[in-house]
């Protein structure tokens, strides 16, 4: 559970608006941090305590012959009460999903036969992953997901947009035989946004959307390049304030081969 899910759960139980609960939660966290920053422990009866523990000074052996002295410092620590220990004592811990566990989880799931309304001349690309069955057509870098596309029945533990996904489902989907289907064509700004929403896990839509022959959409490779140019694609050169620009490994191989040298140096700062 993340902070936003906690706020939603409290709002559901109390009937108070999320905005008010969000403010209260933020103020509570600020009070805890302020108390700890002043050297005061926080005791919550029936839940636990937020306390400070002092770590003694020591030498950290980073490498042979390299010793880094670490000064004494305080570390925040949560100490649960006995009641909380008893409540969670025998609760099974949810393990992080692995490829093997996901494969086993969705091994026996059935993909229903779905009819999609396809316009003449449109090339359709599909996703069949984690129980999701999605059909879409590209349009200038965006993708139109077709009506009746099917959502995955659940989300990965690492997926953080659960609230956003549920809101979209409530507004644009119908429930058929216990599964959610899109009730109208919907245009997404990128295939990755669509793939992640339907599959319930962060997904590169450029790779998972394939046509009936199992091939990706090559016509949009240049659009993909433009969308993926970002600071993450740039190699930083320290010292002189210069930034070197190297081609990303995700660019088309023919382009990368022709531009395998440093392309441009930009002076950053004032």
C-alpha positions as CSV (number, residue, x, y, z in Angstrom):
1,X,0.0,0.0,0.0
2,X,1.3,3.4,-0.9
3,X,0.4,6.8,0.5
4,X,-2.4,7.5,-2.0
5,X,-4.0,4.1,-1.4
6,X,-3.9,4.7,2.4
7,X,-5.7,8.0,1.9
8,X,-8.3,6.3,-0.3
9,X,-8.9,3.6,2.3
10,X,-9.4,6.1,5.1
11,X,-11.8,8.1,2.9
12,X,-13.8,5.0,2.1
13,X,-14.1,4.1,5.8
14,X,-14.9,7.5,7.1
15,X,-16.7,9.2,4.3
16,X,-14.4,12.3,4.6
17,X,-13.1,13.9,1.4
18,X,-9.7,12.7,0.2
19,X,-8.4,16.3,0.1
20,X,-9.0,16.7,3.8
21,X,-7.5,13.3,4.7
22,X,-4.5,14.0,2.5
23,X,-3.9,17.2,4.4
24,X,-4.2,15.4,7.8
25,X,-1.8,12.7,6.7
26,X,0.8,15.2,5.5
27,X,0.6,17.1,8.7
28,X,0.9,13.9,10.8
29,X,4.1,13.0,8.9
30,X,5.5,16.5,9.2
31,X,4.9,16.4,13.0
32,X,6.7,13.1,13.3
33,X,9.7,14.4,11.2
34,X,9.8,17.7,13.2
35,X,9.8,15.8,16.5
36,X,12.6,13.5,15.4
37,X,14.6,16.3,14.0
38,X,14.5,18.0,17.5
39,X,15.7,14.8,19.2
40,X,12.3,13.8,20.6
41,X,10.8,10.3,20.1
42,X,7.2,9.8,19.1
43,X,5.1,7.2,21.0
44,X,1.8,6.0,19.6
45,X,0.0,3.7,22.0
46,X,-1.5,0.7,20.3
47,X,0.7,1.1,17.2
48,X,4.4,1.7,18.0
49,X,7.1,4.2,18.5
50,X,9.3,6.3,16.2
51,X,12.7,6.6,18.0
52,X,16.2,7.7,17.4
53,X,19.2,5.4,17.7
54,X,22.8,6.6,17.7
55,X,25.3,4.9,15.5
56,X,28.8,5.1,16.9
57,X,31.7,6.5,14.8
58,X,33.6,3.9,12.8
59,X,35.8,3.4,9.8
60,X,34.4,2.2,6.5
61,X,36.8,0.0,4.5
62,X,35.6,1.0,1.0
63,X,38.5,-0.7,-0.8
64,X,42.0,-2.1,0.0
65,X,43.9,0.8,1.4
66,X,40.9,3.2,1.3
67,X,39.4,3.9,4.6
68,X,36.5,6.4,5.0
69,X,35.8,7.6,8.6
70,X,32.1,7.8,9.4
71,X,31.1,10.2,12.2
72,X,28.6,9.2,14.9
73,X,25.1,9.9,13.8
74,X,21.4,9.3,14.6
75,X,19.2,6.9,12.7
76,X,15.3,6.9,12.8
77,X,13.8,3.6,13.8
78,X,10.3,2.2,14.1
79,X,9.5,-0.1,17.0
80,X,6.1,-1.8,16.8
81,X,4.1,-2.4,19.9
82,X,3.3,-6.0,21.1
83,X,-0.3,-5.8,19.8
84,X,1.0,-5.0,16.3
85,X,3.5,-7.8,16.5
86,X,0.8,-10.3,17.3
87,X,-1.4,-9.1,14.5
88,X,1.2,-9.5,11.8
89,X,3.1,-12.4,13.4
90,X,1.6,-15.1,11.2
91,X,0.6,-13.1,8.1
92,X,2.3,-14.4,4.9
93,X,4.5,-11.8,3.3
94,X,3.6,-11.0,-0.3
95,X,6.7,-11.9,-2.4
96,X,7.9,-9.8,-5.3
97,X,6.6,-11.1,-8.6
98,X,9.1,-12.9,-10.8
99,X,8.8,-13.8,-14.4
100,X,8.3,-17.5,-13.4
101,X,5.6,-16.6,-10.9
102,X,3.7,-14.4,-13.3
103,X,3.9,-17.1,-16.0
104,X,2.5,-19.7,-13.6
105,X,-0.2,-17.2,-12.4
106,X,-1.5,-16.5,-15.9
107,X,-0.8,-19.9,-17.4
108,X,-4.4,-21.2,-17.3
109,X,-6.1,-17.9,-17.9
110,X,-8.5,-17.9,-20.9
111,X,-8.5,-15.2,-23.5
112,X,-12.1,-14.8,-24.8
113,X,-12.9,-14.4,-28.4
114,X,-13.4,-10.7,-29.0
115,X,-14.7,-8.9,-32.1
116,X,-13.0,-5.6,-32.7
117,X,-14.5,-2.9,-35.1
118,X,-11.6,-2.3,-37.5
119,X,-11.7,0.4,-40.1
120,X,-10.7,-0.6,-43.6
121,X,-7.0,0.0,-44.3
122,X,-6.0,0.2,-40.6
123,X,-3.2,-2.1,-39.4
124,X,-4.1,-3.5,-36.0
125,X,-1.6,-4.4,-33.3
126,X,-2.3,-6.6,-30.3
127,X,-1.3,-7.3,-26.8
128,X,-1.8,-10.6,-25.0
129,X,-0.1,-10.3,-21.7
130,X,-1.0,-11.0,-18.0
131,X,-4.6,-11.8,-19.1
132,X,-5.0,-8.5,-21.0
133,X,-6.2,-8.7,-24.6
134,X,-5.8,-5.3,-26.3
135,X,-6.1,-4.1,-29.9
136,X,-5.0,-0.8,-31.2
137,X,-4.1,1.3,-34.3
138,X,-1.2,3.7,-34.5
139,X,-1.8,7.4,-35.5
140,X,1.2,9.8,-35.6
141,X,2.9,8.3,-32.5
142,X,-0.4,8.0,-30.6
143,X,-2.4,4.8,-30.4
144,X,-6.2,4.3,-30.6
145,X,-7.2,1.4,-28.4
146,X,-10.3,-0.3,-29.8
147,X,-13.6,-0.9,-28.1
148,X,-13.9,-4.3,-26.2
149,X,-10.2,-4.4,-25.3
150,X,-9.8,-6.5,-22.2
151,X,-7.9,-5.4,-19.0
152,X,-5.7,-7.7,-17.0
153,X,-7.5,-9.0,-13.9
154,X,-5.0,-7.6,-11.5
155,X,-1.9,-5.4,-11.1
156,X,1.8,-6.2,-10.4
157,X,3.0,-5.4,-6.9
158,X,5.4,-2.8,-8.4
159,X,2.6,-0.9,-10.3
160,X,2.1,2.5,-8.7
161,X,-0.8,3.9,-10.8
162,X,-3.5,1.7,-9.2
163,X,-5.8,4.6,-8.4
164,X,-5.5,6.1,-11.8
165,X,-6.2,2.8,-13.4
166,X,-9.3,2.2,-11.3
167,X,-10.6,5.7,-12.1
168,X,-10.1,5.0,-15.9
169,X,-11.9,1.6,-15.5
170,X,-14.9,3.3,-13.7
171,X,-15.2,5.9,-16.4
172,X,-14.6,4.0,-19.6
173,X,-15.2,0.3,-19.1
174,X,-18.0,-2.2,-18.6
175,X,-17.8,-5.5,-16.7
176,X,-18.5,-8.6,-18.8
177,X,-18.3,-12.0,-17.1
178,X,-16.2,-10.5,-14.2
179,X,-13.7,-8.9,-16.6
180,X,-13.4,-5.2,-17.6
181,X,-13.6,-4.2,-21.2
182,X,-13.3,-0.8,-22.9
183,X,-16.7,0.5,-23.8
184,X,-15.5,2.9,-26.6
185,X,-12.4,3.6,-28.7
186,X,-9.9,5.6,-26.7
187,X,-6.7,7.5,-27.9
188,X,-3.6,7.3,-25.7
189,X,-0.6,9.6,-26.1
190,X,1.7,6.7,-26.3
191,X,1.5,2.9,-26.7
192,X,3.4,2.5,-23.4
193,X,0.7,4.4,-21.5
194,X,-1.9,2.1,-23.0
195,X,0.0,-1.1,-22.4
196,X,0.8,-0.3,-18.8
197,X,-2.8,0.7,-18.0
198,X,-4.3,-2.5,-19.5
199,X,-1.6,-4.9,-18.3
200,X,-1.3,-3.5,-14.8
201,X,2.5,-3.3,-15.0
202,X,5.0,-0.9,-16.3
203,X,5.5,-2.0,-19.9
204,X,7.2,-0.7,-23.1
205,X,4.2,-0.5,-25.5
206,X,6.5,-0.1,-28.5
207,X,7.7,-3.7,-27.9
208,X,4.6,-5.5,-26.7
209,X,2.2,-4.2,-29.4
210,X,2.6,-6.6,-32.4
211,X,0.6,-7.3,-35.5
212,X,-1.0,-10.6,-36.5
213,X,2.4,-11.8,-37.8
214,X,4.1,-11.0,-34.4
215,X,6.0,-8.0,-35.7
216,X,6.3,-4.6,-34.1
217,X,5.3,-1.4,-35.9
218,X,8.4,-0.3,-37.9
219,X,6.7,2.7,-39.4
220,X,6.7,4.5,-36.1
221,X,10.4,3.9,-35.3
222,X,11.3,7.5,-36.2
223,X,8.4,8.8,-34.0
224,X,9.7,6.6,-31.2
225,X,13.1,8.1,-31.6
226,X,11.8,11.7,-31.1
227,X,9.8,10.7,-28.1
228,X,12.7,9.0,-26.4
229,X,15.2,11.9,-26.6
230,X,15.7,13.0,-23.1
231,X,18.3,13.8,-20.5
232,X,18.6,10.1,-19.9
233,X,19.9,9.6,-23.4
234,X,22.7,12.2,-22.8
235,X,26.2,11.4,-21.5
236,X,27.4,13.9,-18.9
237,X,30.9,15.1,-19.0
238,X,32.0,16.5,-15.7
239,X,34.3,19.4,-15.0
240,X,33.8,21.9,-17.8
241,X,30.0,22.1,-17.7
242,X,29.8,20.3,-21.1
243,X,27.2,17.8,-22.0
244,X,27.9,15.3,-24.7
245,X,25.1,13.9,-26.8
246,X,25.4,10.3,-27.8
247,X,22.8,8.3,-29.7
248,X,20.5,6.1,-27.5
249,X,20.8,2.4,-27.8
250,X,17.0,2.4,-28.5
251,X,17.3,4.3,-31.7
252,X,17.2,2.4,-35.0
253,X,20.5,0.5,-35.5
254,X,21.1,2.1,-39.0
255,X,20.9,5.6,-37.5
256,X,23.1,4.6,-34.5
257,X,25.8,3.2,-36.7
258,X,26.0,6.4,-38.7
259,X,26.1,8.5,-35.6
260,X,28.3,6.5,-33.3
261,X,30.5,9.5,-32.6
262,X,29.9,12.4,-30.3
263,X,27.2,14.5,-32.1
264,X,27.2,17.8,-30.3
265,X,28.5,19.5,-27.1
266,X,26.2,21.8,-25.3
267,X,27.3,24.4,-22.8
268,X,25.0,24.3,-19.9
269,X,24.6,26.8,-17.1
270,X,24.9,30.6,-17.4
